Amino acid sequence: MKINLVKEHTVRSFAQKHAASISSFENWIDEIRNAEWEKPDDMKSTFSSVKLLGKSSNRVKFNVSGNDYRVICKYLFGDNVVFLFVVWIGTHAEYTDVCSKDEQYTAENFKDYI
């Protein structure tokens, strides 16, 4: 199934504020647009470093730009399309902070990127 990336504008806005990451985020978006997923594990065939988060959160963590940035998305596999909702985006260090507070399962923090 094709993927519908919800809040793509948030990703683009974040990349604009981190100019060195623009091409990496553009590549990430292109990979998602060209992907075909039938189940969550299929994300790993597109992105080898993807991590499906636990606690029945239906969340996935993507590494972008050589692991400099992280994106957390909530996913929903519909009948004909996969919805990928961006719920958090930040640097690797910011992600480490989120994880130290065990918030990666509930994070909804866009800061000033929306």
C-alpha positions in Angstrom: 0.0 0.0 0.0 1.1 3.5 -0.6 1.9 5.8 2.3 0.3 9.1 3.2 2.7 11.2 5.2 0.7 13.5 7.4 2.3 16.7 8.6 4.9 16.6 5.8 5.0 20.4 6.2 6.4 20.0 9.7 9.3 17.9 8.4 10.0 20.5 5.7 9.8 23.3 8.2 12.2 21.5 10.6 14.6 20.9 7.7 14.6 24.6 6.8 15.7 25.4 10.3 18.5 22.8 10.1 19.8 23.7 6.6 22.4 20.9 6.6 19.6 18.3 6.8 17.5 19.5 3.9 18.7 17.0 1.3 18.5 14.1 3.9 14.9 14.9 4.8 14.0 15.3 1.1 15.4 11.8 0.5 13.5 10.5 3.5 10.2 11.9 2.1 10.9 10.5 -1.3 11.6 7.1 0.1 8.3 7.2 1.9 6.4 8.3 -1.2 7.9 5.4 -3.2 7.4 2.8 -0.5 4.9 0.0 -0.5 4.0 -1.4 2.9 1.5 -4.1 3.8 2.5 -4.5 7.5 4.6 -2.6 10.0 7.7 -4.8 9.5 7.8 -3.7 5.8 9.1 -0.3 7.0 12.4 -2.1 7.7 12.7 -3.0 4.0 12.6 0.7 3.2 14.6 2.0 6.1 17.0 -0.6 7.6 17.5 1.5 10.8 13.8 2.0 11.6 12.7 0.9 15.0 9.1 -0.1 15.8 8.4 1.3 19.3 6.7 -0.9 21.9 3.9 -0.6 24.4 1.3 -1.1 21.7 2.0 2.5 20.7 1.8 2.0 16.9 4.8 4.3 16.7 8.0 4.1 14.7 11.3 5.9 15.0 13.2 6.9 11.9 16.9 8.0 11.8 17.6 10.7 9.3 20.8 12.2 8.0 23.2 9.6 9.3 21.4 9.4 12.7 21.7 13.1 13.3 18.0 13.6 13.5 15.1 11.4 14.6 11.4 11.4 13.6 8.7 9.6 15.5 5.6 8.7 13.6 2.3 7.1 14.6 1.2 4.7 11.9 -2.2 3.3 10.8 -2.6 0.6 8.2 -5.9 1.2 6.4 -7.6 -0.9 3.8 -5.8 0.9 0.9 -3.3 3.3 2.3 -0.9 3.6 5.2 -1.2 6.8 7.2 2.1 7.9 8.8 1.5 10.8 11.2 4.6 12.8 12.2 4.3 13.3 16.0 7.8 14.3 17.0 10.9 15.5 15.2 14.3 16.6 16.6 18.0 16.0 16.9 19.5 12.8 18.2 20.3 14.5 21.5 16.7 15.8 21.9 15.5 12.2 21.2 17.9 10.8 23.8 16.3 13.3 26.3 12.8 12.2 25.3 13.8 8.6 25.9 15.4 9.3 29.2 11.9 10.5 30.3 10.2 7.5 28.7 8.2 9.9 26.5 8.9 8.3 23.1 5.6 6.5 23.3 3.6 9.6 23.9 5.7 12.4 22.4 3.7 15.1 20.5 6.3 17.8 20.5 6.9 19.9 17.4 8.4 23.0 19.2 8.2 25.8 16.7 8.2 23.7 13.6 4.5 23.5 12.9 
